Amino acid sequence: MRYQTINPATEEIIGEYETIPRDEALAVLERSERAFESWRRRPLAERVAFFPKLAATLRRNVESHARLISIEMGKPIVQSRSEIEKCAWLCDVYVERAEAWLREEQVTADGERHLVAFDPLGVILSIMPWNFPFWQALRFAVPALIAGNTSILKHARNVPQCAMAIEAAFKEAGFPEDVFRNVLADHETVAALVANDAVRGVSLTGSTEAGMRIAELAGRHLKKVVLELGGSDPFVVLEDVDVDFAARNAVLGRTVSTGQSCIAAKRFIVVAAVAEAFTNRFAERMGTLVVGDPLDEGTDVGAIVDRTALKELEAQLRDSVAMGARVLVGGERLRRGGYFLTPAVVTDVTREMRIAREEVFGPIAPVLVVASEDEAIRLANATQFGLGGSVWTRDLERGLALARRIEAGTLFVNSIVKSDPRMPLGGVKKSGIGRELSKYGLREFVNVKGLNVYAHG
């Protein structure tokens, strides 16, 4: 199957690509399985030693990698550079901590010795999205490979150059052949890979609908899955907050990657006492953002990924306005080529409106006003999603207590939701299964093996 990729900022065709035939993909899998047998036998210290080289390769090629991100999916170039540096930092963290996180554990039981060991599973298939094309792929691959697995990446169709550059980075860093591979595959070929006994697990980051399909397929073949899916993260603003501080971070939380992030702040739940002041300041700051060419150093908000996504955002906003929502700023296309939407702040929002009940994958910020912190928490939890969330208050203990009550996998007090290699990331409800990053992500694709030794006789 041949397909085209399009620059979302210019609507120009970037290139044409062929998906890999099924037989060739299965041949890649066979080679990856053979590579696993030697890779797993290397001592952990030997495996870890490859990752400083990978970090150095990423940093050395930061400009070319960042440019690929911005051209293929439309992210501002400054953010694209930060994404590459974060991938290198990911390597740094796992180099420092992998030995401790994978160390065998001793347990006291009724025998002579009881140990828990963490053995790799085999070939893990990763199915990754376009919005953070380097970070999403590497935040899975680095811990999976350090644990002793090998991996095949099936990336999103609109970022093939990023996918190929990631594979090239592993080769440049000197990794053994077939430890990490990339395939441009269609859905039928992905299904064949999942069904094959050589694939021991699947990691997917993407929409809830995609996660359901992969979970069903993996379940049919009894494969371990980790799913990081959609989100509608609440950004809860309490009455004691510094309004300017909260508004400044609200802009950052809503517009990172042009608002196209699973963990972006998506519902701004504000206590009535500060709602007007916060909303006005939020709208004022959003209105100053520069929307335009992702390759321009001064751009704050880049392009929406494609025409379909842009039309969906416009429909979500239009339907909500028809139900009584009011747009304070933004929500308009730029008068130029490309898929651009000016960042919007929307008031008079109710929970029945699409921009409040659906995942909005773009720079639209609905503000929902509540009477109390208890109502804020009820509204924060009134969603099918449970990925992340944040609470904004001068009282840190109060903020922590409220964060504990929000049904999500990752909570922050006085910070936007962000991923950190030292902390676990993942969701509950329809936001996913399992965890990535930290020691918990490192241990997702391992056999947690119990070893029990008893005296003879």
N, C-alpha and C positions, 0 to 999 in steps of 0.2 A: 504494500500500500504506500503510495506517495502522498505527501502532504506538504503544505507551505507554512512557514512561520512569518508573522507580520509584526513590524515595529509598531507598538501601540501609540507612540507619540507622533508618527508620521503617516501611518497606514501603508507604508512601503513594504514590499515583500523582502524579507531578509534572506530566505533561502528555501530550497526544496529538499526533502529528506525521504528516505525509504525506511519503512519499518522492517525489522529483521524477520525473515521467514521462521516459522515455528521450528523446523528442524535445526536451523542454525542456532536458535536460542537454546534449544535442548543440548546442543553440542557445547555451548558456552557453560551451561549448567554442569555438564559432565566434567569439564575441565576445572570448574570452580570446586566441585566435590573432590577431585584429585588434589587440588591445591590445599584444601582443608586438611587432608591427612598429614601433610608435612608441616603446615602452618601451626596446627594445634600442638604438635610435638615440640615446637620451639619453646624454650623456657620463657616465662612471662617477661623477664628482663630483656630478652632478645626481641620479642615483639614490640615492647614499649620503645625500644631504641630507634625504631623507624619513624616515630611520630614527631620528634624534634625536626627531622628532615622534612616531613610533610608541612609542619608549621613554617619552616624557612622557605619552602617552595611557594606556599600561599602568599607570604609576605613579599617575596621577591616579584611575584606576578600580580600584585594587588591592582595595578592600574588596568591591565588587560582584562583581568577577571571582573573588576567592577564595571568596566565598559560593557562587557557581555551582559551582565545583569540588567543594566539600565536600558540597553537596546532591546533585549528580548522581552522584558516584562514591565519596563517603564518606571522603575524606581529612581528617585533622585540620586545622582552619582555620589554625593557625599554619604548617603545612607548605604549605597552599594559598597563603598570602600570600608565602611564600618562593619558590614556583614563579613567581608573577607578577613578583617582583623579579628573578629569574634571567632571565626572558625580556627584561626591560628591559636588564639587563646584557649579554645576548647582543647586543642592538642596539648598545650602547656599544662592545663589542669589535670588531664588524665595521665600524662607522663609523671606528674608529681604524686598522684594519689592512687593510681591503679593497683599498685602492690598492696597497699593497705586495704583497699576495697575488695580485692579478690583473695585476700589471705584466708587460709582455712581457719575455721572456728572450732574450738574445743568445747564440748558439752559434757556436763556431769550426768551420768545415768548409771545403770546397774552393771555395766561391763567394765573391762579394763581400760578401754579407750573409745571415745565417741567423737567423731569429727564430722564437720560439714564442709564439703569441698564444692567448688564452683567450676564445672567443666563446660566447655563450649558444646553447642548443639550440632553445628554443621553449616550448611549454606543457608543464609538468610536473605530473602527477597525483600527489598525496600521499594515502596511505591510512593514517590514524593511529589509535592506540588510546586507551583511556579513562583509563589509569592516571596519566598526566601530560598532561591534555588541552590545556593551553596550551603547555607546554614542548615536547612532542613535535612539535606542529604548527609552532611558530615556529622551532625549531632547524633544521627543514628549510627553511621558507619564507624566513627572513631571508637566508641565503646564496644560495638559488636566485634570489631577486628581485634582490639586489645584483648578481649575475652577469649580469643582464639577461633572465632568463627570466620568464614569468608562471606562475601556479599556480592549480590547482583543488584544493581540499581536500575529501576524502570522509572525514568523521570517524566514530568509533564511534557506534553507534545510541543508546547510553545517555548521551551527552554533547552533545545537539543544541544546548542553550542555550550551552554553551561554544563550540561551533563558530560559532554565529551571533555571539557576542560577539567572537570573533577577527576575523571579517569586518568587523564594525562598527568595531573598533579601527583597521583599515587605512583605512576610510573617514574616520573622525574625524581620522586623521593626515594626510589630504589626498592619499592615493595616487590616481593616475588610475583611472578606472572600468575594471573588469574585469582589472586587474593581479593581484588576488587575489580568488578567489571560493570560496564554500562551497556544496556541494550535499549534500542528504540523499538518498542514492542506495542502491538495492538492488544485489544482486550482479550481476544481469543488466545493469543500467545501467553499473556499473563495467566490466564486460567490454566493453560497447559503446564506452566511452570509451578503454579501453586499445587496442582494435582500430583506432580512428580514427587516420588518418595525422597529424592535428593534434597528437596527444599524442606528445611526443618522448622522454619518460622517465617512470618511475614510482618513487616512493619509498614504501616500506612499513615501518612499525614494528609488530610484532605477534608472533604465535606462529610457531613453525617451520612448522606445517601451513599457515597462511595465506600465509607467505612462499613455500612450495613452489608453491601454487596460482597466486599472482601471477607468480612467476618463469616458470612454464610458459606462462601466458597471454602474458606480455610476450615471452618467447622466440619464441612462435609468430608474433609480429608484429614481431620484431627491434627491441624497445625497450630502451633502457638502463634498468637497475634498480639501486637501492640498497635493501638489505634489512637491517634491524636487528631480530633475532629473539630467540628465547628464550635463557635462560642458566641455568647452575647453578654460579655463581661459587664457587670455593674460597676459604676464609679460613684460611690456613695459619699455625698458631701454633707457633713454635719454643721450645726449652727455656730460652732465655735471656731470655724476654720478661718485661716487667712485667705480671703477671697481671691486676691491676685495670685497667690501661690497655687491655689487649687485650679484656677482658670488656666494658668500657664501650663500646668501639667495635663490638664484636660485636652488642650490643643495637641500636645505631644502624644498623649495616649490615643487620641482619635485619628491622627494623621500619619503615624509611622507607616512606612511602605504604602503611602497614599490611602491609608485606612484599610488596606487589604491584608489584614493579619487576623489570625484566629484569636490571638490574645489582646487585640486592640480593645480599648474602652469603647463600649457600644451603647450602653444605656446610662445616662447621667441622672442619678436619683438624688434629689436635692431637698433638704429640709426647708420648709416654707420660709423660715426666718431669714434665710440668706439667698433664697431662690432668685429674686429679681437682681440683686447685686452680682451674684455669680453668673447668671445667664447673660446679663449685659456685658460683663467683662469678657466672658467666654466668646461671645459673638464678635466683640471688638477685636480681640486677638486673632480669631479665625479669619476675619476680614482683611487682615494685613498680610496673610501668607501669599507667597509668590507661587503661582501655578503655571507650569510651562515645561519647556524642554528638559527632560531628565539629565541631559548631559551638561546643562548649564550649572555652574557652581553655585549660583544664587537661587536655584529652584528649591522651594520647600515641599511642594506637592507635585508629583509627576502624573503619569498617565494611568488611567484605568486599563486593566489588562487587555480587554478586547471590546468589540462593539456590543456583543451580547451582555456582558457584565454591566456596561454603561447603561444599556436600555433597562436592565433589571433594577438598577439603582434609581433611575428616573421613575420607573413604575412604582417602586416602594414609596418614594417620596410623594408622587402624585396621588396615590391612593390614600395616603395618610392626610394630606392636605384636604382632600375631599371629605374626610371624616372630621375635620375641624382643626387640624394642626396648622401652626403658623410658622413660616420660614422667616427668621430674623435676618439671616445673611446667607449668601451662597446658593448652591443647588442648581447652578446653571452651567451649560456647556460653554467652552471657550469658542470664540468665532475664529477658528483655525482648524487645520487638519489634525487628526489624532483624536484619542478618546479621553477627553478631559472633563472633569466636573469640579466646579469651585466648592470648597469646603462649606458645609451648611450647618447651622445651628437652628434647631426646630423646637418651638415651645407649644404649650397647650396640647401636649401629647398624652394619650391614654394608653393603657396596656393592650387594648384591642387593636391598635393600629399596627400596620405591617412593620414600621420602623422600630417598634418596641417589642414585637413578638417574634420576628424573624431575625436571622443573622443578616446584618447589613454590611456587605463587604466593600466598603468604600467610605469616603469622608463625609458622612451624614451623622450628625450628633443630636439625638432626641433627648430633651430635658423633661424629666417627670418629677413633679413636685409632690412631696409627702408632708404629713403633719408631724411625724415623730420618727425616732430611730427605729422603733419597732415596726412601723409601717414600711420604712425603708428596707428592712431586712426581709419582710414578707414579700415585697415587690422584687427585691433582688433575687429571691429564690423562686419566684413565679415564672419559671422558664423551663423548657426542655433541656437547656444547656447547663453545664457546670464546669467550665474550663478555668477561668480566673476571675479575679475581682479585686477591688481596692476600696479602702475606707480612708477618708480625709478628715482629720481632726487634730487639734492641739494636744488632746489628752491621749497619750500613747496607750495607756492601759485600757481605756475605753475603746480605742480603735482596735486593739488586739482582741478584746472580748467580742466585739461585733464581727470581726473577721472570722472568728471561730464559728459563728452562727451562719455564715454564708456557705451554701452548698456548692463548693467548687474545689478543684485540685490545687490551685495556687492563689494565695491571697497576699495582698500587700497593704501596709498602712503607710500612707503619705508617700507612695511611689506608684508610678504606673506599673502594670503587670509586665514583666520581662522574664526572659529565660536566662538562666545562669548555670554553667556546667557543675557548680557545687551543690545545686538544689534540684530536687525532683520536679518534673513538669509533666502534667497530664490532667485528665478530666474525669468527671463523674457524669452520671445520667447519659445523655446522648452526645456528650463531648469526648467520649473515648473510653478506652480500656488500657490499663497498664501505665507505666511511667517511662519517661526518657530522662537522660542526664543524671548526674550524681551517682552514688553507688547503687541506687535502686534501678536506674536505667541500665547500668553496667551489668546488673544481675538478671535482667529480663530474659535474655537469650542465652541462658546457661542451664545446665542440669544441676540443680541443687541436690547434691549427692550426700546421703548419709552413710558414713563408714563406722561400723560397729565391731569392736574386737573384744572377744571374751576369752577367758582362760581355758586351756584344754583340760578336760577331765573334771 
